[in-house]
Amino acid sequence: MTVPTRDGLRAHLVRTMIAGDVATPRQNNLLHYRRMAAGHPYYQFGLELKREWTERTVLEMMVERCGVHPDPYHLYGDDTIDPDITIAALEAMGDRIGAAARRRANVVLATGHPATLTPLYQGLARALTAAGCRVLAPAAGWTYEIDTGYGGAETRRIVYADGGVAMLEGDDGRTHHTHDAAPMEAMLDALDSASEDTAGEESGFWPDLAIADHGWAGAAGQAGIPTVGFADCNDPALFAGAAEGRIEVAVPLDDGISAHHYAPLTAFLLDRAGLPLPA
């Protein structure tokens, strides 16, 4: 793993479509903006947004914070993420992670995109652990049911990847995508509990920093935990949370690219944070 230059990272983001012209459909983005503005819980990511958001003001906010196409009459086709906004947000995230590392802070890491983002989170988790941080892993094995439609339901449980990255697993033994805030809320409930049975040796600790995405990040920010996270251009809630001061940094990127393409971002973040790269 080598640290890219800023120009090199920008070229990589555009070449891999992590930023620049991205594959996320514009019509999907606008649908999510409309539903977030309407207060649909699935699109709030656990945040209690205070502003009177409309589809138009959400779009304007996403132009500013993500770099999506500004034309409200651009209704179909692909959309954009400004790579310079992505890099600036990565720098801010790296600074925040570096500050946490120097304090040997308590940190939680979690992802709703385990198929693509897990190695990025693992790189951060292992570097933070090596720096003396406590990476918390509460509520392992906690389960809940999700509605699959047509009266069906499936069980999801909190599991941890090596390094201490929370994600959801199903009864099929596979990890699953999620927008839900409930798992992070369960993790924080466990940490808040004084019961040895509930929180084990994690009892009494509270996160100084959350590094996450989707509802994992939203729930942490809503709980008042300093939170930095990643968000796609169809995930307006975290950017709205940043606009309202509940999320410290929201990094815009396409979160569905092949996992190995995020390695330069990991190196850039670690270097910015002043943490060593893995051998």
Accessible surface in RSA format (square Angstrom, percent):
REM  Atomic radii and reference values for relative SASA: ProtOr
REM  Chains: A
REM  Algorithm: Lee & Richards
REM  Probe-radius: 1.40
REM  Slices: 20
REM RES _ NUM      All-atoms   Total-Side   Main-Chain    Non-polar    All polar
REM                ABS   REL    ABS   REL    ABS   REL    ABS   REL    ABS   REL
RES MET A   1   106.24  55.0  34.40  22.8  71.84 171.1  47.80  40.6  58.44  77.4
RES THR A   2   116.96  83.2 104.08 105.5  12.88  30.7  75.91 102.0  41.06  62.1
RES VAL A   3    60.36  39.7  34.67  31.4  25.69  61.9  34.67  30.1  25.69  69.7
RES PRO A   4    28.08  20.5  13.92  12.7  14.16  51.5  24.29  20.1   3.80  23.6
RES THR A   5    97.15  69.1  86.22  87.4  10.93  26.0  86.83 116.6  10.32  15.6
RES ARG A   6   104.13  43.7  96.74  49.3   7.39  17.6  50.55  69.1  53.57  32.5
RES ASP A   7   116.48  81.6 109.74 109.2   6.74  15.9  33.41  78.6  83.07  82.8
RES GLY A   8    33.48  41.3   0.00   N/A  33.48  41.3  27.15  74.5   6.33  14.2
RES LEU A   9     0.00   0.0   0.00   0.0   0.00   0.0   0.00   0.0   0.00   0.0
RES ARG A  10    92.71  38.9  92.71  47.3   0.00   0.0  24.24  33.1  68.47  41.5
RES ALA A  11    53.18  48.9  41.92  64.7  11.27  25.6  50.51  71.1   2.68   7.1
RES HIS A  12    18.45  10.1  18.45  12.8   0.00   0.0  14.62  15.1   3.83   4.5
RES LEU A  13     0.00   0.0   0.00   0.0   0.00   0.0   0.00   0.0   0.00   0.0
RES VAL A  14    64.46  42.4  58.02  52.5   6.44  15.5  58.02  50.4   6.44  17.5
RES ARG A  15   165.31  69.4 135.37  69.0  29.93  71.3  76.84 105.0  88.47  53.6
RES THR A  16    18.81  13.4   5.32   5.4  13.50  32.2  12.24  16.4   6.58   9.9
RES MET A  17    77.42  40.1  77.42  51.2   0.00   0.0  36.03  30.6  41.39  54.8
RES ILE A  18     0.00   0.0   0.00   0.0   0.00   0.0   0.00   0.0   0.00   0.0
RES ALA A  19     0.00   0.0   0.00   0.0   0.00   0.0   0.00   0.0   0.00   0.0
RES GLY A  20    11.60  14.3   0.00   N/A  11.60  14.3  11.60  31.8   0.00   0.0
RES ASP A  21   101.34  71.0  96.80  96.3   4.54  10.7  29.72  70.0  71.61  71.4
RES VAL A  22     0.11   0.1   0.00   0.0   0.11   0.3   0.00   0.0   0.11   0.3
RES ALA A  23    60.12  55.3  47.86  73.9  12.26  27.9  48.34  68.1  11.78  31.2
RES THR A  24    12.01   8.5   7.34   7.4   4.67  11.1   8.28  11.1   3.73   5.6
RES PRO A  25    56.21  41.0  56.09  51.1   0.13   0.5  56.21  46.4   0.00   0.0
RES ARG A  26     0.00   0.0   0.00   0.0   0.00   0.0   0.00   0.0   0.00   0.0
RES GLN A  27    81.71  45.7  74.36  54.3   7.35  17.5  36.27  77.2  45.43  34.5
RES ASN A  28    45.72  31.5  42.64  41.2   3.08   7.4  10.76  25.9  34.97  33.8
RES ASN A  29     0.00   0.0   0.00   0.0   0.00   0.0   0.00   0.0   0.00   0.0
RES LEU A  30    15.21   8.5  15.21  10.9   0.00   0.0  15.21  10.7   0.00   0.0
RES LEU A  31    51.25  28.5  51.17  36.6   0.08   0.2  51.17  35.9   0.08   0.2
RES HIS A  32    16.84   9.2  16.84  11.7   0.00   0.0   8.84   9.1   8.01   9.3
RES TYR A  33     0.00   0.0   0.00   0.0   0.00   0.0   0.00   0.0   0.00   0.0
RES ARG A  34   114.37  48.0 113.03  57.6   1.34   3.2  49.41  67.5  64.96  39.4
RES ARG A  35    90.95  38.2  90.21  46.0   0.74   1.8  13.84  18.9  77.11  46.7
RES MET A  36     3.64   1.9   0.18   0.1   3.46   8.2   0.18   0.1   3.46   4.6
RES ALA A  37    28.51  26.2   6.45  10.0  22.06  50.2   7.37  10.4  21.14  56.0
RES ALA A  38    86.44  79.5  43.69  67.4  42.75  97.3  56.38  79.4  30.06  79.6
RES GLY A  39    41.27  50.9   0.00   N/A  41.27  50.9  23.93  65.7  17.34  38.8
RES HIS A  40    81.75  44.7  75.75  52.7   6.00  15.4  53.69  55.3  28.07  32.7
RES PRO A  41   106.61  77.7  95.44  87.0  11.18  40.6  98.44  81.3   8.17  50.8
RES TYR A  42    94.04  43.9  83.20  47.3  10.85  28.2  67.76  50.9  26.28  32.4
RES TYR A  43    19.76   9.2  18.49  10.5   1.27   3.3   4.48   3.4  15.28  18.8
RES GLN A  44    23.59  13.2  23.59  17.2   0.00   0.0  12.85  27.4  10.74   8.1
RES PHE A  45     5.03   2.5   3.14   1.9   1.89   4.9   5.03   3.1   0.00   0.0
RES GLY A  46    24.37  30.1   0.00   N/A  24.37  30.1  14.88  40.8   9.49  21.2
RES LEU A  47     6.46   3.6   0.00   0.0   6.46  16.2   0.00   0.0   6.46  17.4
RES GLU A  48   103.47  59.4  96.80  73.2   6.67  15.9  38.19  73.9  65.29  53.3
RES LEU A  49    32.11  17.9   5.90   4.2  26.21  65.9   5.98   4.2  26.13  70.3
RES LYS A  50   140.43  68.5 115.38  70.8  25.05  59.6  78.48  70.6  61.95  66.0
RES ARG A  51   131.56  55.2 114.27  58.2  17.29  41.2  46.18  63.1  85.37  51.7
RES GLU A  52   162.86  93.5 142.67 107.9  20.19  48.1  66.82 129.3  96.04  78.4
RES TRP A  53    26.61  10.7  12.61   6.1  14.00  32.9  13.17   7.0  13.44  21.8
RES THR A  54    70.34  50.0  66.73  67.7   3.60   8.6  67.51  90.7   2.83   4.3
RES GLU A  55    60.02  34.5  55.26  41.8   4.76  11.3  24.64  47.7  35.37  28.9
RES ARG A  56   135.21  56.8 130.68  66.6   4.53  10.8  45.83  62.6  89.38  54.2
RES THR A  57    52.41  37.3  50.52  51.2   1.89   4.5  50.52  67.9   1.89   2.9
RES VAL A  58     0.00   0.0   0.00   0.0   0.00   0.0   0.00   0.0   0.00   0.0
RES LEU A  59     7.62   4.2   7.62   5.5   0.00   0.0   7.62   5.4   0.00   0.0
RES GLU A  60    92.55  53.1  84.45  63.9   8.10  19.3  39.34  76.1  53.21  43.4
RES MET A  61    12.57   6.5   8.31   5.5   4.25  10.1  11.91  10.1   0.65   0.9
RES MET A  62     0.00   0.0   0.00   0.0   0.00   0.0   0.00   0.0   0.00   0.0
RES VAL A  63    46.21  30.4  40.94  37.1   5.28  12.7  40.94  35.6   5.28  14.3
RES GLU A  64   125.95  72.3 104.88  79.3  21.07  50.2  43.66  84.5  82.28  67.2
RES ARG A  65    81.51  34.2  75.02  38.2   6.49  15.5  13.62  18.6  67.89  41.1
RES CYS A  66     0.00   0.0   0.00   0.0   0.00   0.0   0.00   0.0   0.00   0.0
RES GLY A  67    14.70  18.1   0.00   N/A  14.70  18.1   7.12  19.5   7.58  17.0
RES VAL A  68     2.80   1.8   0.00   0.0   2.80   6.7   0.00   0.0   2.80   7.6
RES HIS A  69    68.30  37.3  66.56  46.3   1.74   4.5  38.93  40.1  29.37  34.2
RES PRO A  70    86.78  63.2  75.29  68.6  11.50  41.8  75.36  62.2  11.42  71.0
RES ASP A  71    58.01  40.6  52.82  52.6   5.19  12.3  17.79  41.9  40.22  40.1
RES PRO A  72    42.12  30.7  31.72  28.9  10.40  37.8  32.03  26.4  10.08  62.7
RES TYR A  73   183.50  85.7 165.30  94.0  18.20  47.4 117.78  88.5  65.72  81.0
RES HIS A  74    42.84  23.4  38.19  26.5   4.65  11.9  25.54  26.3  17.30  20.1
RES LEU A  75    84.49  47.1  80.64  57.7   3.86   9.7  80.64  56.6   3.86  10.4
RES TYR A  76   158.56  74.0 147.87  84.1  10.69  27.8 100.29  75.4  58.28  71.8
RES GLY A  77    39.37  48.6   0.00   N/A  39.37  48.6  36.69 100.7   2.69   6.0
RES ASP A  78    85.63  60.0  70.74  70.4  14.89  35.2  15.22  35.8  70.41  70.2
RES ASP A  79     1.86   1.3   0.00   0.0   1.86   4.4   0.94   2.2   0.92   0.9
RES THR A  80    38.04  27.1  38.04  38.6   0.00   0.0  34.15  45.9   3.89   5.9
RES ILE A  81     0.75   0.4   0.00   0.0   0.75   1.8   0.02   0.0   0.74   2.0
RES ASP A  82    48.70  34.1  43.45  43.3   5.24  12.4  11.04  26.0  37.66  37.6
RES PRO A  83    10.95   8.0  10.95  10.0   0.00   0.0  10.95   9.0   0.00   0.0
RES ASP A  84    58.75  41.1  56.16  55.9   2.59   6.1  25.39  59.8  33.35  33.3
RES ILE A  85    45.86  26.1  43.01  32.0   2.85   6.9  45.54  32.8   0.32   0.9
RES THR A  86     0.00   0.0   0.00   0.0   0.00   0.0   0.00   0.0   0.00   0.0
RES ILE A  87     0.06   0.0   0.06   0.0   0.00   0.0   0.06   0.0   0.00   0.0
RES ALA A  88    50.12  46.1  43.82  67.6   6.30  14.3  44.32  62.4   5.80  15.4
RES ALA A  89    13.36  12.3   7.94  12.2   5.43  12.3  12.84  18.1   0.52   1.4
RES LEU A  90     0.00   0.0   0.00   0.0   0.00   0.0   0.00   0.0   0.00   0.0
RES GLU A  91    32.66  18.8  32.66  24.7   0.00   0.0   3.60   7.0  29.06  23.7
RES ALA A  92    43.39  39.9  34.78  53.7   8.61  19.6  39.51  55.6   3.88  10.3
RES MET A  93     0.00   0.0   0.00   0.0   0.00   0.0   0.00   0.0   0.00   0.0
RES GLY A  94     0.00   0.0   0.00   N/A   0.00   0.0   0.00   0.0   0.00   0.0
RES ASP A  95    67.18  47.1  59.55  59.3   7.63  18.0  31.39  73.9  35.79  35.7
RES ARG A  96    46.36  19.5  43.22  22.0   3.14   7.5  26.09  35.7  20.27  12.3
RES ILE A  97     0.47   0.3   0.47   0.4   0.00   0.0   0.47   0.3   0.00   0.0
RES GLY A  98     0.72   0.9   0.00   N/A   0.72   0.9   0.60   1.7   0.11   0.2
RES ALA A  99    31.87  29.3  30.12  46.5   1.75   4.0  31.34  44.1   0.54   1.4
RES ALA A 100     0.44   0.4   0.44   0.7   0.00   0.0   0.44   0.6   0.00   0.0
RES ALA A 101     6.95   6.4   3.49   5.4   3.47   7.9   3.75   5.3   3.20   8.5
RES ARG A 102   178.45  74.9 143.04  72.9  35.41  84.3  81.40 111.2  97.06  58.8
RES ARG A 103   148.55  62.4 118.64  60.5  29.90  71.2  58.77  80.3  89.77  54.4
RES ARG A 104   168.83  70.9 151.93  77.4  16.91  40.3  34.00  46.5 134.84  81.7
RES ALA A 105     2.95   2.7   0.02   0.0   2.93   6.7   2.95   4.1   0.00   0.0
RES ASN A 106    27.24  18.8  27.24  26.3   0.00   0.0   0.22   0.5  27.03  26.1
RES VAL A 107     0.00   0.0   0.00   0.0   0.00   0.0   0.00   0.0   0.00   0.0
RES VAL A 108     0.32   0.2   0.13   0.1   0.19   0.4   0.13   0.1   0.19   0.5
RES LEU A 109     0.66   0.4   0.00   0.0   0.66   1.7   0.09   0.1   0.57   1.5
RES ALA A 110     0.00   0.0   0.00   0.0   0.00   0.0   0.00   0.0   0.00   0.0
RES THR A 111     0.14   0.1   0.00   0.0   0.14   0.3   0.00   0.0   0.14   0.2
RES GLY A 112     0.00   0.0   0.00   N/A   0.00   0.0   0.00   0.0   0.00   0.0
RES HIS A 113    31.71  17.3  30.42  21.1   1.28   3.3  20.25  20.9  11.45  13.3
RES PRO A 114    12.90   9.4   4.48   4.1   8.42  30.6   4.53   3.7   8.37  52.0
RES ALA A 115    89.14  82.0  59.01  91.1  30.13  68.5  68.78  96.9  20.36  53.9
RES THR A 116    18.93  13.5  18.60  18.9   0.33   0.8  18.60  25.0   0.33   0.5
RES LEU A 117     0.13   0.1   0.13   0.1   0.00   0.0   0.13   0.1   0.00   0.0
RES THR A 118    17.94  12.8  17.94  18.2   0.00   0.0  17.17  23.1   0.77   1.2
RES PRO A 119    69.07  50.3  60.56  55.2   8.51  30.9  62.13  51.3   6.94  43.1
RES LEU A 120     1.79   1.0   0.07   0.0   1.73   4.3   0.56   0.4   1.23   3.3
RES TYR A 121     0.00   0.0   0.00   0.0   0.00   0.0   0.00   0.0   0.00   0.0
RES GLN A 122    27.33  15.3  27.33  20.0   0.00   0.0   1.04   2.2  26.29  19.9
RES GLY A 123    13.78  17.0   0.00   N/A  13.78  17.0  11.24  30.8   2.54   5.7
RES LEU A 124     0.34   0.2   0.34   0.2   0.00   0.0   0.34   0.2   0.00   0.0
RES ALA A 125     0.00   0.0   0.00   0.0   0.00   0.0   0.00   0.0   0.00   0.0
RES ARG A 126   126.97  53.3 119.62  61.0   7.36  17.5  55.09  75.3  71.88  43.6
RES ALA A 127     9.77   9.0   2.87   4.4   6.90  15.7   8.63  12.2   1.13   3.0
RES LEU A 128     0.00   0.0   0.00   0.0   0.00   0.0   0.00   0.0   0.00   0.0
RES THR A 129    74.23  52.8  64.70  65.6   9.53  22.7  59.97  80.6  14.25  21.5
RES ALA A 130    85.13  78.3  42.13  65.0  43.00  97.8  54.11  76.2  31.02  82.2
RES ALA A 131    30.76  28.3  10.14  15.6  20.62  46.9  23.19  32.7   7.56  20.0
RES GLY A 132    40.00  49.3   0.00   N/A  40.00  49.3  22.41  61.5  17.59  39.4
RES CYS A 133     8.72   6.6   0.00   0.0   8.72  20.5   0.14   0.3   8.58   9.3
RES ARG A 134   105.56  44.3  99.16  50.5   6.39  15.2  27.34  37.4  78.22  47.4
RES VAL A 135    26.57  17.5   5.54   5.0  21.03  50.7   5.54   4.8  21.03  57.0
RES LEU A 136     0.57   0.3   0.00   0.0   0.57   1.4   0.00   0.0   0.57   1.5
RES ALA A 137    36.07  33.2  26.01  40.1  10.06  22.9  26.01  36.6  10.06  26.7
RES PRO A 138     2.60   1.9   0.00   0.0   2.60   9.4   2.60   2.1   0.00   0.0
RES ALA A 139    18.93  17.4   3.24   5.0  15.69  35.7  13.68  19.3   5.25  13.9
RES ALA A 140    71.40  65.6  41.85  64.6  29.55  67.2  42.14  59.3  29.26  77.5
RES GLY A 141    42.75  52.7   0.00   N/A  42.75  52.7  26.48  72.7  16.27  36.4
RES TRP A 142    85.65  34.4  75.54  36.6  10.11  23.7  61.75  32.9  23.90  38.8
RES THR A 143    65.88  46.9  49.32  50.0  16.56  39.5  16.17  21.7  49.71  75.1
RES TYR A 144    39.28  18.3  28.76  16.4  10.52  27.4  39.15  29.4   0.13   0.2
RES GLU A 145   125.36  72.0 100.05  75.7  25.31  60.3  31.22  60.4  94.14  76.9
RES ILE A 146    40.72  23.2  36.22  27.0   4.50  10.9  40.72  29.3   0.00   0.0
RES ASP A 147   119.65  83.8  86.52  86.1  33.13  78.3  40.23  94.7  79.42  79.2
RES THR A 148    65.65  46.7  30.94  31.4  34.72  82.7  31.01  41.6  34.65  52.4
RES GLY A 149    30.88  38.1   0.00   N/A  30.88  38.1  24.94  68.4   5.94  13.3
RES TYR A 150   236.32 110.3 185.32 105.4  51.00 132.7 152.33 114.5  84.00 103.5
RES GLY A 151    83.40 102.8   0.00   N/A  83.40 102.8  42.22 115.9  41.18  92.2
RES GLY A 152    29.64  36.6   0.00   N/A  29.64  36.6  26.95  74.0   2.69   6.0
RES ALA A 153    58.50  53.8  26.99  41.7  31.51  71.7  27.06  38.1  31.44  83.3
RES GLU A 154    80.70  46.3  74.09  56.1   6.61  15.7  30.42  58.8  50.28  41.0
RES THR A 155    34.57  24.6  32.31  32.8   2.26   5.4  11.96  16.1  22.61  34.2
RES ARG A 156    19.32   8.1  19.32   9.9   0.00   0.0   0.46   0.6  18.87  11.4
RES ARG A 157    62.52  26.2  62.52  31.9   0.00   0.0  17.13  23.4  45.38  27.5
RES ILE A 158     0.62   0.4   0.00   0.0   0.62   1.5   0.00   0.0   0.62   1.7
RES VAL A 159    35.22  23.2  32.58  29.5   2.65   6.4  35.22  30.6   0.00   0.0
RES TYR A 160    50.49  23.6  19.04  10.8  31.46  81.9  19.40  14.6  31.10  38.3
RES ALA A 161    23.21  21.3   9.85  15.2  13.36  30.4  20.41  28.7   2.80   7.4
RES ASP A 162   108.46  76.0  98.37  97.9  10.09  23.9  22.46  52.9  86.00  85.8
RES GLY A 163    32.87  40.5   0.00   N/A  32.87  40.5  15.97  43.8  16.89  37.8
RES GLY A 164    12.85  15.8   0.00   N/A  12.85  15.8  10.49  28.8   2.36   5.3
RES VAL A 165     0.00   0.0   0.00   0.0   0.00   0.0   0.00   0.0   0.00   0.0
RES ALA A 166     0.00   0.0   0.00   0.0   0.00   0.0   0.00   0.0   0.00   0.0
RES MET A 167     8.26   4.3   8.26   5.5   0.00   0.0   0.02   0.0   8.25  10.9
RES LEU A 168     1.25   0.7   1.07   0.8   0.17   0.4   1.07   0.8   0.17   0.5
RES GLU A 169    43.63  25.0  43.63  33.0   0.00   0.0   0.18   0.3  43.45  35.5
RES GLY A 170     0.75   0.9   0.00   N/A   0.75   0.9   0.42   1.2   0.33   0.7
RES ASP A 171   106.00  74.2  69.93  69.6  36.07  85.3  38.85  91.4  67.15  67.0
RES ASP A 172    85.49  59.9  47.18  47.0  38.32  90.6  46.64 109.8  38.85  38.7
RES GLY A 173    52.74  65.0   0.00   N/A  52.74  65.0  27.61  75.8  25.13  56.3
RES ARG A 174   166.02  69.7 161.41  82.3   4.60  11.0  48.90  66.8 117.12  71.0
RES THR A 175    61.15  43.5  41.25  41.8  19.90  47.4  23.12  31.0  38.03  57.5
RES HIS A 176    37.98  20.8  34.82  24.2   3.17   8.1  22.32  23.0  15.66  18.2
RES HIS A 177    91.83  50.2  69.40  48.2  22.43  57.4  48.13  49.6  43.71  50.9
RES THR A 178    10.67   7.6   5.74   5.8   4.93  11.7   7.91  10.6   2.76   4.2
RES HIS A 179    15.72   8.6  12.72   8.8   3.00   7.7   7.00   7.2   8.72  10.1
RES ASP A 180    38.42  26.9  32.96  32.8   5.45  12.9  11.16  26.3  27.26  27.2
RES ALA A 181    14.75  13.6   9.01  13.9   5.73  13.0   9.01  12.7   5.73  15.2
RES ALA A 182    35.63  32.8  31.50  48.6   4.14   9.4  31.87  44.9   3.76  10.0
RES PRO A 183     0.00   0.0   0.00   0.0   0.00   0.0   0.00   0.0   0.00   0.0
RES MET A 184     0.00   0.0   0.00   0.0   0.00   0.0   0.00   0.0   0.00   0.0
RES GLU A 185    80.24  46.1  78.24  59.2   1.99   4.7  30.22  58.4  50.02  40.8
RES ALA A 186    11.69  10.7   3.96   6.1   7.73  17.6   8.29  11.7   3.40   9.0
RES MET A 187     0.36   0.2   0.36   0.2   0.00   0.0   0.36   0.3   0.00   0.0
RES LEU A 188    10.70   6.0  10.05   7.2   0.65   1.6  10.41   7.3   0.29   0.8
RES ASP A 189   100.24  70.2  93.49  93.1   6.74  15.9  27.42  64.5  72.82  72.6
RES ALA A 190     4.70   4.3   3.85   5.9   0.85   1.9   4.32   6.1   0.38   1.0
RES LEU A 191     4.14   2.3   0.00   0.0   4.14  10.4   0.00   0.0   4.14  11.1
RES ASP A 192   110.88  77.7  86.40  86.0  24.48  57.9  11.73  27.6  99.15  98.9
RES SER A 193    29.58  25.0  19.20  25.6  10.37  23.9  19.93  42.4   9.65  13.5
RES ALA A 194   101.18  93.0  68.48 105.7  32.70  74.4  72.68 102.3  28.50  75.5
RES SER A 195    45.70  38.6  35.32  47.1  10.38  23.9  33.54  71.4  12.16  17.0
RES GLU A 196   123.00  70.6 111.66  84.5  11.34  27.0  60.66 117.3  62.35  50.9
RES ASP A 197   144.62 101.3 107.43 106.9  37.19  87.9  34.97  82.3 109.65 109.4
RES THR A 198    76.77  54.6  53.17  53.9  23.61  56.3  37.03  49.7  39.74  60.1
RES ALA A 199     8.67   8.0   0.00   0.0   8.67  19.7   3.48   4.9   5.19  13.7
RES GLY A 200    25.18  31.0   0.00   N/A  25.18  31.0  22.87  62.8   2.30   5.2
RES GLU A 201   147.76  84.8 127.07  96.1  20.69  49.3  52.67 101.9  95.09  77.6
RES GLU A 202    26.65  15.3  26.65  20.2   0.00   0.0   8.76  17.0  17.88  14.6
RES SER A 203    31.23  26.4  15.83  21.1  15.39  35.5   8.88  18.9  22.35  31.3
RES GLY A 204    73.62  90.8   0.00   N/A  73.62  90.8  40.33 110.7  33.29  74.6
RES PHE A 205    64.12  32.1  61.49  38.1   2.62   6.8  63.21  38.3   0.91   2.6
RES TRP A 206   100.52  40.3  95.42  46.2   5.10  12.0  80.70  43.0  19.83  32.2
RES PRO A 207     3.79   2.8   0.00   0.0   3.79  13.8   0.00   0.0   3.79  23.6
RES ASP A 208    41.51  29.1  35.91  35.7   5.59  13.2   5.89  13.9  35.62  35.5
RES LEU A 209     0.09   0.0   0.09   0.1   0.00   0.0   0.09   0.1   0.00   0.0
RES ALA A 210     0.00   0.0   0.00   0.0   0.00   0.0   0.00   0.0   0.00   0.0
RES ILE A 211     0.00   0.0   0.00   0.0   0.00   0.0   0.00   0.0   0.00   0.0
RES ALA A 212     0.05   0.0   0.05   0.1   0.00   0.0   0.05   0.1   0.00   0.0
RES ASP A 213     0.86   0.6   0.86   0.9   0.00   0.0   0.86   2.0   0.00   0.0
RES HIS A 214     1.72   0.9   1.72   1.2   0.00   0.0   0.63   0.7   1.08   1.3
RES GLY A 215     0.05   0.1   0.00   N/A   0.05   0.1   0.00   0.0   0.05   0.1
RES TRP A 216     0.00   0.0   0.00   0.0   0.00   0.0   0.00   0.0   0.00   0.0
RES ALA A 217     0.00   0.0   0.00   0.0   0.00   0.0   0.00   0.0   0.00   0.0
RES GLY A 218     0.00   0.0   0.00   N/A   0.00   0.0   0.00   0.0   0.00   0.0
RES ALA A 219     4.05   3.7   0.02   0.0   4.03   9.2   1.23   1.7   2.82   7.5
RES ALA A 220     0.00   0.0   0.00   0.0   0.00   0.0   0.00   0.0   0.00   0.0
RES GLY A 221     1.97   2.4   0.00   N/A   1.97   2.4   0.00   0.0   1.97   4.4
RES GLN A 222    42.99  24.0  31.31  22.9  11.68  27.8  18.64  39.7  24.35  18.5
RES ALA A 223    51.32  47.2  16.17  24.9  35.15  80.0  29.64  41.7  21.67  57.4
RES GLY A 224    59.63  73.5   0.00   N/A  59.63  73.5  32.53  89.3  27.10  60.7
RES ILE A 225     3.25   1.8   0.00   0.0   3.25   7.8   1.26   0.9   1.99   5.4
RES PRO A 226    42.87  31.2  37.04  33.8   5.83  21.2  42.70  35.3   0.17   1.0
RES THR A 227     0.08   0.1   0.00   0.0   0.08   0.2   0.00   0.0   0.08   0.1
RES VAL A 228     0.00   0.0   0.00   0.0   0.00   0.0   0.00   0.0   0.00   0.0
RES GLY A 229     0.02   0.0   0.00   N/A   0.02   0.0   0.02   0.1   0.00   0.0
RES PHE A 230     0.97   0.5   0.23   0.1   0.74   1.9   0.34   0.2   0.63   1.8
RES ALA A 231     0.09   0.1   0.06   0.1   0.03   0.1   0.09   0.1   0.00   0.0
RES ASP A 232     7.43   5.2   7.43   7.4   0.00   0.0   0.36   0.8   7.07   7.1
RES CYS A 233     0.00   0.0   0.00   0.0   0.00   0.0   0.00   0.0   0.00   0.0
RES ASN A 234    29.09  20.1  28.30  27.3   0.79   1.9   0.00   0.0  29.09  28.1
RES ASP A 235     2.16   1.5   1.89   1.9   0.28   0.7   0.33   0.8   1.83   1.8
RES PRO A 236     2.29   1.7   2.29   2.1   0.00   0.0   2.29   1.9   0.00   0.0
RES ALA A 237     0.04   0.0   0.04   0.1   0.00   0.0   0.04   0.1   0.00   0.0
RES LEU A 238     0.02   0.0   0.02   0.0   0.00   0.0   0.02   0.0   0.00   0.0
RES PHE A 239     1.35   0.7   1.35   0.8   0.00   0.0   1.35   0.8   0.00   0.0
RES ALA A 240     0.00   0.0   0.00   0.0   0.00   0.0   0.00   0.0   0.00   0.0
RES GLY A 241     0.00   0.0   0.00   N/A   0.00   0.0   0.00   0.0   0.00   0.0
RES ALA A 242    16.61  15.3   4.98   7.7  11.63  26.5   4.98   7.0  11.63  30.8
RES ALA A 243    18.84  17.3   3.75   5.8  15.09  34.3   3.84   5.4  15.00  39.7
RES GLU A 244    40.82  23.4   8.31   6.3  32.51  77.4  14.41  27.9  26.41  21.6
RES GLY A 245    65.13  80.3   0.00   N/A  65.13  80.3  31.63  86.8  33.50  75.0
RES ARG A 246    79.59  33.4  68.71  35.0  10.89  25.9  13.73  18.8  65.86  39.9
RES ILE A 247     3.82   2.2   0.00   0.0   3.82   9.2   0.06   0.0   3.76  10.2
RES GLU A 248    90.18  51.8  57.87  43.8  32.31  76.9  34.94  67.6  55.24  45.1
RES VAL A 249    18.22  12.0  14.93  13.5   3.28   7.9  18.22  15.8   0.00   0.0
RES ALA A 250    11.96  11.0   1.25   1.9  10.70  24.3   1.30   1.8  10.66  28.2
RES VAL A 251     0.00   0.0   0.00   0.0   0.00   0.0   0.00   0.0   0.00   0.0
RES PRO A 252     0.26   0.2   0.26   0.2   0.00   0.0   0.26   0.2   0.00   0.0
RES LEU A 253     0.00   0.0   0.00   0.0   0.00   0.0   0.00   0.0   0.00   0.0
RES ASP A 254    11.15   7.8  11.15  11.1   0.00   0.0   0.00   0.0  11.15  11.1
RES ASP A 255     8.65   6.1   8.65   8.6   0.00   0.0   1.05   2.5   7.61   7.6
RES GLY A 256    46.12  56.9   0.00   N/A  46.12  56.9  18.47  50.7  27.65  61.9
RES ILE A 257    28.34  16.1  26.01  19.4   2.33   5.6  28.34  20.4   0.00   0.0
RES SER A 258    61.79  52.2  49.44  66.0  12.35  28.5  16.52  35.2  45.27  63.4
RES ALA A 259    28.91  26.6  21.31  32.9   7.61  17.3  21.31  30.0   7.61  20.2
RES HIS A 260   127.71  69.8 110.63  76.9  17.08  43.7  93.44  96.3  34.27  39.9
RES HIS A 261    52.09  28.5  51.33  35.7   0.76   1.9  27.66  28.5  24.43  28.4
RES TYR A 262     2.01   0.9   1.93   1.1   0.08   0.2   2.01   1.5   0.00   0.0
RES ALA A 263    40.84  37.6  35.93  55.5   4.91  11.2  39.99  56.3   0.86   2.3
RES PRO A 264    31.92  23.3  29.73  27.1   2.19   8.0  31.75  26.2   0.16   1.0
RES LEU A 265     0.00   0.0   0.00   0.0   0.00   0.0   0.00   0.0   0.00   0.0
RES THR A 266     4.02   2.9   4.02   4.1   0.00   0.0   1.68   2.3   2.33   3.5
RES ALA A 267     0.00   0.0   0.00   0.0   0.00   0.0   0.00   0.0   0.00   0.0
RES PHE A 268    19.59   9.8  18.83  11.7   0.76   2.0  18.83  11.4   0.76   2.2
RES LEU A 269     0.17   0.1   0.00   0.0   0.17   0.4   0.00   0.0   0.17   0.5
RES LEU A 270     0.19   0.1   0.14   0.1   0.04   0.1   0.19   0.1   0.00   0.0
RES ASP A 271    78.91  55.3  65.34  65.0  13.56  32.1   2.12   5.0  76.78  76.6
RES ARG A 272   106.40  44.7  83.17  42.4  23.23  55.3  20.81  28.4  85.59  51.9
RES ALA A 273     5.06   4.6   0.40   0.6   4.66  10.6   1.54   2.2   3.52   9.3
RES GLY A 274    66.03  81.4   0.00   N/A  66.03  81.4  35.73  98.0  30.30  67.9
RES LEU A 275    13.91   7.7   8.28   5.9   5.64  14.2   9.45   6.6   4.47  12.0
RES PRO A 276    96.45  70.3  80.81  73.7  15.65  56.9  91.95  75.9   4.50  28.0
RES LEU A 277    49.07  27.3  26.89  19.2  22.18  55.8  27.12  19.0  21.95  59.1
RES PRO A 278    72.01  52.5  52.71  48.1  19.30  70.2  64.57  53.3   7.44  46.2
RES ALA A 279   153.05 140.7  72.18 111.4  80.87 184.0 111.36 156.8  41.70 110.5
END  Absolute sums over single chains surface
CHAIN  1 A    11750.5       8853.3       2897.1       6153.6       5596.9
END  Absolute sums over all chains
TOTAL         11750.5       8853.3       2897.1       6153.6       5596.9
